[in-house]
Structures are given as C-alpha cells and as structure tokens.
Amino acid sequence: MPESEKTLVYVILGAAGSGRREVIADLIDGDPGEGGPTAVLLEEGEAPAGIEERLGKVGQWRWKAEGTIEAELPEDGSGRVFLVMNGRRNPVDQLEAFKAWFPAQGAELGRIICIVNCALAERNPPLMAWYDACIHFSDVVLLNRREGVSNKWVRDFEARYKDQRYPCVMELVRAGRVRNPALILEPSALRISQAFEDELTWVTVDGDSEDDAGENEADGDEEEVEMVPAEDPYFARRPGGRRLKEIPDIARFLDAKEEARTRTESGA
C-alpha cells in the first residue's frame, strides 16, 4: 500500500454475543478489499468466539488504567482494519477514547457499524437507550440474532430511527450474512454524530482577562464568539464529570442473561 494512503478502519459496535465476528467474517469473504491484507483488532477482554481463524490477522487493543486506550495498527500495512469495541463496556467511553487515536495513527475512519442483538433488545426494553447511543454514532446498523423475535418488534425498531430520519443504512442479517458487503463497507459517512468530523460551531466566550474587561466596558458588555470543535451530545459532561446523556450498563443485562441460562441448564 502506498505510504500516502491511510489505513481504512471500520469500528464495530454491539453487545457481546451479538455475532459481531461472524458478520465481520462474512464482510471479509464478500468484499476482500484492495491495498493490503485485512486485519481485526479485538479488545483484550473479549472472549474467543470460535471463528477467529476466519478473520485473518487478529490483534488486540487494551484499556489503560487512566481510561485511555493502547492500540496500534498492524505493521504489515493492512489496507483495512476492523476495530471491535468491547461488547461489555460503555460504547461512548470507547468511541471518545478512540477519537484522538485516529489522527495519531494516521488512520482513516471507514464506517462505524452497529450489530444489534434483537433478542436481547426485545427482552430488555431499557436497552433501547443503549442502542440509541450506538446508532447515533453509526453509519450502518445490522439487525442480527432475530430468532424468536416478532416481526412487529423488528419493524418497530426500524421505524424508530426511520421516523427520526436517521441517514444510516439499516439491514437484516440472515444466517450470519449480509446482502451486499461492498455496500456496507462503502467508506462514506451516514451517521448523525459529527464527533469524528472537523466540524466547528460558534460559541459565546466570556471575557475574563483584564484586556477583555476593558473592551467589554467600552463596547457595552458585548459578548464575544469564536469557532470551536462541535461537542457531541453523548460526549458532553456535567461539572462533576458524569455524562449529560447517560446510558444503561450493558454488562448488567448480559450477566442477567447468562445467569438465567445457567439456571435453566441446571434445572434450578
């Protein structure tokens, strides 16, 4: 791959157990890509899924104690990388940590793809707030794990975002396969969020310096404005540090699901 070309990175969102790696394998098979081999980066806490051999080169990234991330692009000049978020952690925290990683690595964001576990979401209505956050950042939403889920629920889920005019592509996954991998991987932004763009917005600035104070008196206390990077509403925090838009802890729902399965298998 020529040095002038940036490695194209696809971010994969979704809860653990949503079939993310199965879908990635199908995308790789259906659209091998050009410009170098494909690689997959998994967070070190992600449990094996049993299909890693279908993913080609698999590496890891990890959380550091201070809440930042440690991740490096493959040294073999991979033309395309699938970056899989930890499916038991807050996706907003992870996306915020990776925001500065892209320019530091000289990587280019291809698309953000959310894989929905429909069965998990149907059983747990509070998780809609979690998926709202994921889909806010997503260019593509793939509805997976639909076994036993009513068609009405799926239609209502799709309508939730279509009625709000979300621009993302939304498709069904059938037997682990997507209809058109090349369309899914087309590197064009279709997301609501502008967090990974260079968009600026006008904000009001208070004049705190002595010079500013003098100018304000002379100008009749006129407010000043300046252009600053736009802040994503999911990244915004209260003065104490908590998010303005908080979302459910996905791990709590996954643990409850695993506990129920264990009780069923043990006959409890």
C-alpha positions in Angstrom: 0.0 0.0 0.0 1.5 3.4 -0.9 2.6 5.5 2.0 0.3 8.3 1.0 -2.8 6.1 1.6 -4.2 5.8 5.1 -5.3 2.5 6.6 -9.1 2.3 6.5 -10.6 1.4 9.9 -14.1 0.1 10.5 -15.4 0.4 14.1 -17.7 -2.4 15.2 -20.2 -1.7 18.0 -22.6 -4.1 19.6 -23.1 -6.1 22.8 -21.1 -9.2 23.5 -22.9 -12.2 21.9 -24.4 -10.3 19.0 -22.5 -12.2 16.3 -20.1 -9.4 15.5 -17.2 -11.6 14.5 -19.5 -13.8 12.4 -20.6 -10.7 10.5 -17.1 -9.4 10.1 -16.0 -12.8 8.6 -18.9 -12.5 6.1 -17.9 -8.9 5.2 -14.3 -10.0 4.6 -15.4 -13.0 2.5 -17.9 -10.9 0.5 -15.6 -8.0 -0.2 -11.9 -8.9 0.2 -10.8 -5.3 -0.5 -7.7 -4.0 -2.1 -4.4 -2.3 -0.9 -3.3 -4.9 1.6 -4.5 -7.7 3.9 -7.4 -7.3 6.2 -6.8 -7.3 10.0 -9.1 -7.4 13.1 -8.3 -5.7 16.4 -10.2 -7.1 19.4 -10.1 -5.6 22.9 -8.1 -7.9 25.1 -11.1 -8.7 27.4 -13.2 -10.0 24.5 -13.8 -13.8 24.9 -13.0 -16.0 21.9 -15.9 -16.7 19.5 -14.5 -19.9 17.9 -14.3 -18.4 14.4 -11.1 -16.3 14.7 -9.5 -18.4 12.0 -11.9 -16.8 9.5 -10.8 -13.3 10.4 -7.3 -13.5 9.1 -4.8 -11.5 11.1 -6.2 -10.9 14.6 -4.5 -8.4 17.0 -5.5 -6.8 20.3 -6.1 -3.3 21.8 -6.5 -2.6 25.5 -7.7 -0.1 28.1 -5.1 1.6 30.3 -5.6 2.4 33.9 -6.2 6.1 33.3 -9.1 5.4 30.9 -7.2 5.8 27.7 -6.6 3.1 25.1 -3.5 1.4 23.7 -3.8 0.2 20.1 -1.5 0.1 17.1 -2.3 -0.6 13.5 -0.7 -3.8 12.1 2.8 -3.4 10.9 2.2 -5.4 7.8 0.5 -2.4 6.1 -3.0 -3.8 6.3 -5.3 -2.0 3.9 -8.4 -2.4 6.0 -8.8 -2.9 9.8 -11.9 -3.9 11.7 -11.7 -2.4 15.2 -14.1 -4.3 17.5 -15.2 -2.4 20.6 -15.5 -4.3 23.9 -19.1 -5.6 24.0 -19.4 -5.3 27.8 -18.2 -1.7 28.2 -19.8 1.7 27.6 -19.5 2.3 23.8 -19.5 6.1 24.3 -16.4 5.9 26.5 -14.7 3.8 23.9 -15.5 6.0 21.0 -14.4 9.1 22.9 -11.1 7.4 23.7 -10.5 6.5 20.0 -11.4 9.9 18.7 -7.8 11.1 19.2 -6.4 7.7 18.2 -7.3 8.1 14.5 -5.1 11.1 13.7 -2.3 9.9 16.0 -2.2 6.6 14.0 -2.6 8.3 10.6 -5.7 6.1 10.1 -9.0 7.0 8.3 -12.4 6.1 9.7 -14.2 4.0 7.1 -17.5 3.5 8.8 -19.0 2.8 12.3 -21.1 -0.4 12.1 -23.5 -1.4 14.9 -24.6 -5.0 15.1 -27.9 -5.3 17.1 -28.8 -8.4 19.2 -32.5 -8.2 18.5 -33.4 -10.9 21.0 -31.5 -9.2 23.8 -33.1 -5.8 23.0 -36.6 -7.2 22.7 -36.3 -8.9 26.2 -34.9 -5.7 27.8 -36.7 -2.5 26.7 -34.4 -0.3 28.9 -31.6 -1.2 26.4 -33.2 0.9 23.8 -31.3 3.9 25.3 -28.1 1.9 24.9 -28.8 1.2 21.2 -29.9 4.8 20.7 -26.4 5.8 21.7 -24.7 3.3 19.4 -26.9 4.1 16.4 -26.3 7.9 17.0 -22.7 7.2 16.0 -23.4 4.5 13.3 -23.3 4.6 9.5 -24.6 1.1 9.3 -27.0 -0.9 11.6 -27.2 -4.6 11.1 -30.1 -6.4 12.8 -28.9 -9.8 14.0 -30.0 -12.6 16.4 -33.6 -12.4 15.4 -34.5 -16.0 16.2 -37.8 -15.9 18.2 -38.2 -12.1 17.8 -41.5 -11.0 16.4 -41.6 -9.3 13.0 -43.6 -6.4 14.6 -40.8 -5.7 17.0 -38.2 -5.6 14.2 -40.5 -3.3 12.1 -41.0 -1.0 15.2 -37.2 -1.0 15.8 -36.5 0.1 12.2 -39.3 2.7 12.3 -37.9 4.2 15.5 -34.9 5.6 13.5 -36.5 6.0 10.1 -39.2 8.2 11.6 -36.4 10.4 13.0 -34.8 10.5 9.6 -31.6 8.8 10.6 -29.4 8.6 7.5 -27.7 5.3 8.4 -28.1 2.1 6.4 -30.2 -0.4 8.2 -30.3 -4.1 7.1 -31.2 -7.5 8.3 -28.6 -10.2 8.9 -29.7 -13.6 7.6 -27.8 -16.7 8.8 -24.7 -14.5 9.6 -24.7 -13.0 6.2 -25.4 -9.5 4.8 -26.9 -8.9 1.4 -24.3 -6.7 -0.1 -20.9 -6.5 1.8 -19.5 -3.9 -0.6 -22.4 -1.5 0.1 -21.9 -1.9 3.9 -18.2 -1.2 3.6 -18.5 1.8 1.3 -16.5 4.4 3.2 -19.0 7.3 3.2 -20.4 8.9 6.4 -24.1 8.3 7.1 -24.2 9.0 10.8 -25.9 11.6 12.9 -22.8 12.2 15.1 -20.2 14.7 13.9 -17.7 13.6 16.6 -15.2 12.3 14.1 -15.5 15.2 11.7 -13.7 18.5 11.7 -17.0 20.5 12.1 -16.7 23.8 14.0 -19.5 25.7 15.7 -19.9 29.2 17.1 -19.9 29.6 20.9 -20.1 32.5 23.2 -16.9 33.3 25.1 -16.7 35.2 28.4 -14.0 37.8 28.5 -12.1 37.0 31.7 -8.8 38.8 31.1 -8.1 42.5 32.0 -7.9 43.4 28.3 -11.3 41.7 27.7 -12.8 43.5 30.6 -11.8 46.9 29.3 -13.1 46.1 25.8 -16.4 44.9 27.2 -16.8 48.2 29.2 -16.0 50.2 26.0 -18.4 48.1 23.9 -21.2 48.0 26.3 -20.5 44.4 27.6 -21.0 42.9 24.1 -20.5 39.1 24.1 -17.7 37.6 22.0 -18.0 34.4 19.9 -15.4 32.1 18.4 -15.3 28.9 16.4 -14.6 25.7 18.4 -14.9 22.0 17.5 -18.5 20.8 17.9 -19.1 18.6 21.0 -21.1 15.5 20.5 -24.1 15.4 23.0 -23.1 12.0 24.1 -19.6 13.2 25.0 -20.8 16.2 27.0 -20.3 16.0 30.8 -21.8 17.7 33.8 -19.4 19.8 36.1 -18.9 16.7 38.3 -17.8 14.6 35.3 -20.9 12.5 34.7 -22.3 12.3 31.2 -25.2 14.6 30.3 -26.7 11.7 28.4 -26.2 8.5 30.4 -26.9 5.0 29.1 -27.6 1.6 30.7 -24.7 -0.6 31.8 -24.8 -3.4 29.1 -22.8 -5.8 31.3 -25.7 -5.9 33.8 -28.1 -7.2 31.2 -25.6 -9.6 29.8 -24.9 -11.0 33.2 -28.6 -11.4 33.9 -29.0 -13.3 30.6 -26.1 -15.6 31.5 -27.5 -16.2 35.0 -30.9 -17.2 33.5 -29.3 -19.5 31.0 -27.3 -21.2 33.8 -30.4 -21.7 36.0 -32.2 -23.2 33.0 -29.4 -25.7 32.2 -29.1 -26.7 35.9 -32.8 -27.2 36.3 -33.0 -24.7 39.1 
